[in-house]
Amino acid sequence: MSEATSLQVVAAKATTDEDQQYLTFMICGEMFAVVILNIKEIIEYGSLTEVPMMPPFIRGVINLRGSVVPVIDLSARFGRKTTEVSRRTCIVIIEVDAGTEDESKQDVGIMVDSVSEVLEIQKGDIEPPPAFGAKIRIDFVRGMGKVAGKFVIILNVDKVLSVDEMAEMTHIGSNDLSHASVVV
């Protein structure tokens, strides 16, 4: 069974709020998690096409069975250094709200250092996001899951991968470049 197919089987089982299942992955030595219901598949890093004049966190696009899918470097999105590609670097394809009124969905790839495992975290083992001290924006954090005595940062993918916010940042970045003057 392929990794994508096994994720679909696991996702089908994760239907209650009490026993939520999460895909965990590493970014800059920290463990993060996303609800498995949002995940479509995991693919190897490769065949990325860079797009000019994009913010640094948009690494480019991939062709996923005929669809153009943007790839976001989560480390750069969190204001950290860009991810260095290694043999364990993966792209996790996540379905997010497209930010349109018709409530359509869009696939977005997130670049991660490595994928860890699928964990079941009980609702009672999830703390609210910290009010301060987080290394990423607080609205990006859905909660802090307690797993084997350690915390896992559970991401709010609708905020982290907000199509509207990323489009706005892309527009601002291209305006800055188009209005820059050249000094000779």
N, C-alpha and C positions, 0 to 999 in steps of 0.2 A: 504494500500500500504506500503510495507517495505521501510526502510530508503534508502537501496541501490537502489530500483526501483525508488523512488522519485528523487534520485540524477540523475539517468539516464534520467528521463523526463526533469528535470531542465537543464541538460547538453545539451540535444538535442536542447533546446531553445537558448542556449548561443553560437551563431554562428558568431556574428559580433564583431569587435574590439571596436566599440563604446560602446556597452552595455555588457561588460565582467562580468560574474558572478564568484564569489569567495566563497569558503568554508572558514569560519573563525573559528579559534580555539585558545585556550589559552595554553601558555607554560610559566611557572614561572611568572605568573601574567601579561604577555604581550600578545597582540592579534596579530596573524599572519594570513595570508590568502594564499590560492593556487587557481589557476584557476580551476574551477570545471570540465573542460573538461579532466583534468589529473586524476580525481578521479574515482575509480571503485566502492568503497563501504566503509562503516564505520562499524566496528565490535567492540564488547565488548573486553576488554583486558582479556586474559586468554589463557590457554593451550599453553604456550610458552615453547619451548625446548631450553635450553641454549647450545651454541656451545663453546667448550673450545678454548682458545688462540685467541679470537677475541678482537678487540678494545672495550673499554668500551661503546661506543655508539651503538654497535650492541648487542641488548639485547637477541637475539636468533632468532628462526624461528618458524613459525606456519604452520600447514597443512591447506591450503585453498582449499577445494574441490579436494584433491589429489595432489596439487602443493605445493612445499616448497617455502615459502615466508619469506625473511629476514625481521626482525623488527628493525627499527632504532629508538633510543631514541633521539629525536630532541634536547632536552635540553643538553644532553651529546655531541651531534654532534656540538653544538654551543659553546662547551667549558665550559659549566655550570655543576652544579651537576646533577646526574642521577635523573630521574623522580621517585617520590614516587607514588606507585600505590594507587589509591583511587577508590571509586565506580563510579566516572565519567571518569576515564581514558579510552581512546579509542585507537583503532588502525585504522588509515585511510589508506586504500589500494590505492596506486597511481601507475599508469602505467608510467614507465620512459624508456628512450632509454637504451638498454642493453650495449651500447658501442661497438657493433660489426659492422663490415662493411656491413652486410646484413640489417642494420637498424631495427633489431628486437626489440621488447619491452619486458620489464620484470616488474613484479609486485613487489613492495616494500611496506612494511607497515611502517608507522611512528606512533610512540607512542606520544600522546598528553595528556595534563592534562584534557582537556574537549573540546568538539566540541560546537561552539556557534550557527552560523546560516549561511545561504547562503545569500550573499549580492551582489547587482548589483552596481558596481563602474564605473562611467563614465570615459572615457579615459582622459578627462580634469581634473578630480579629482585625477589623479595619478601623483605624483612628481617623478623625478629621485632619485635613491638612494643617500643618503648623502655621501659626499666625505670623511668624518671623523666622529668620535663620535659614530658609530654604535657598538652595543654590539656583533655583529656577523660579519663574513667575508663579505666584501662589494660585492663580486661576488655571494653570496648567496641571495642578495636582488635584486628583479626585479624592485621594486618601492615602494613608500610610498603612500598608498591610504588614501584620506581624507574622513572620515565617521563621521558624526554628530560632527564635530569640533575636532575630534581626528584622529591620524594617525594609520593605520593598516599596518604592514610590509608585503608586498607581496613577497613571496619567489620565487626564480628561482629554481624550483624543479630539473631541469636537472643538476644544479651545486650542490645543497645540497645533492642530492641522486645520484651523479655520480658513476655509478657502477665501472668504471675504477679507480677512486680515492679511493673508499672504498676498492677495491681489493688490490690496492697498499699499503694502510695503514695496511691492514690485513697481507700482506706479510712482510712488515717491522716489524710489531709487533711480528710475529712468528720467524723471523730471529733474532731479539734481544733476544728472549727467548732461542733459540737454541744455540746461541753463548755465553750465560751467563755462567760464571764459578762459581763453588761452592767453597766458602772459608770455610775451616774447622778449 
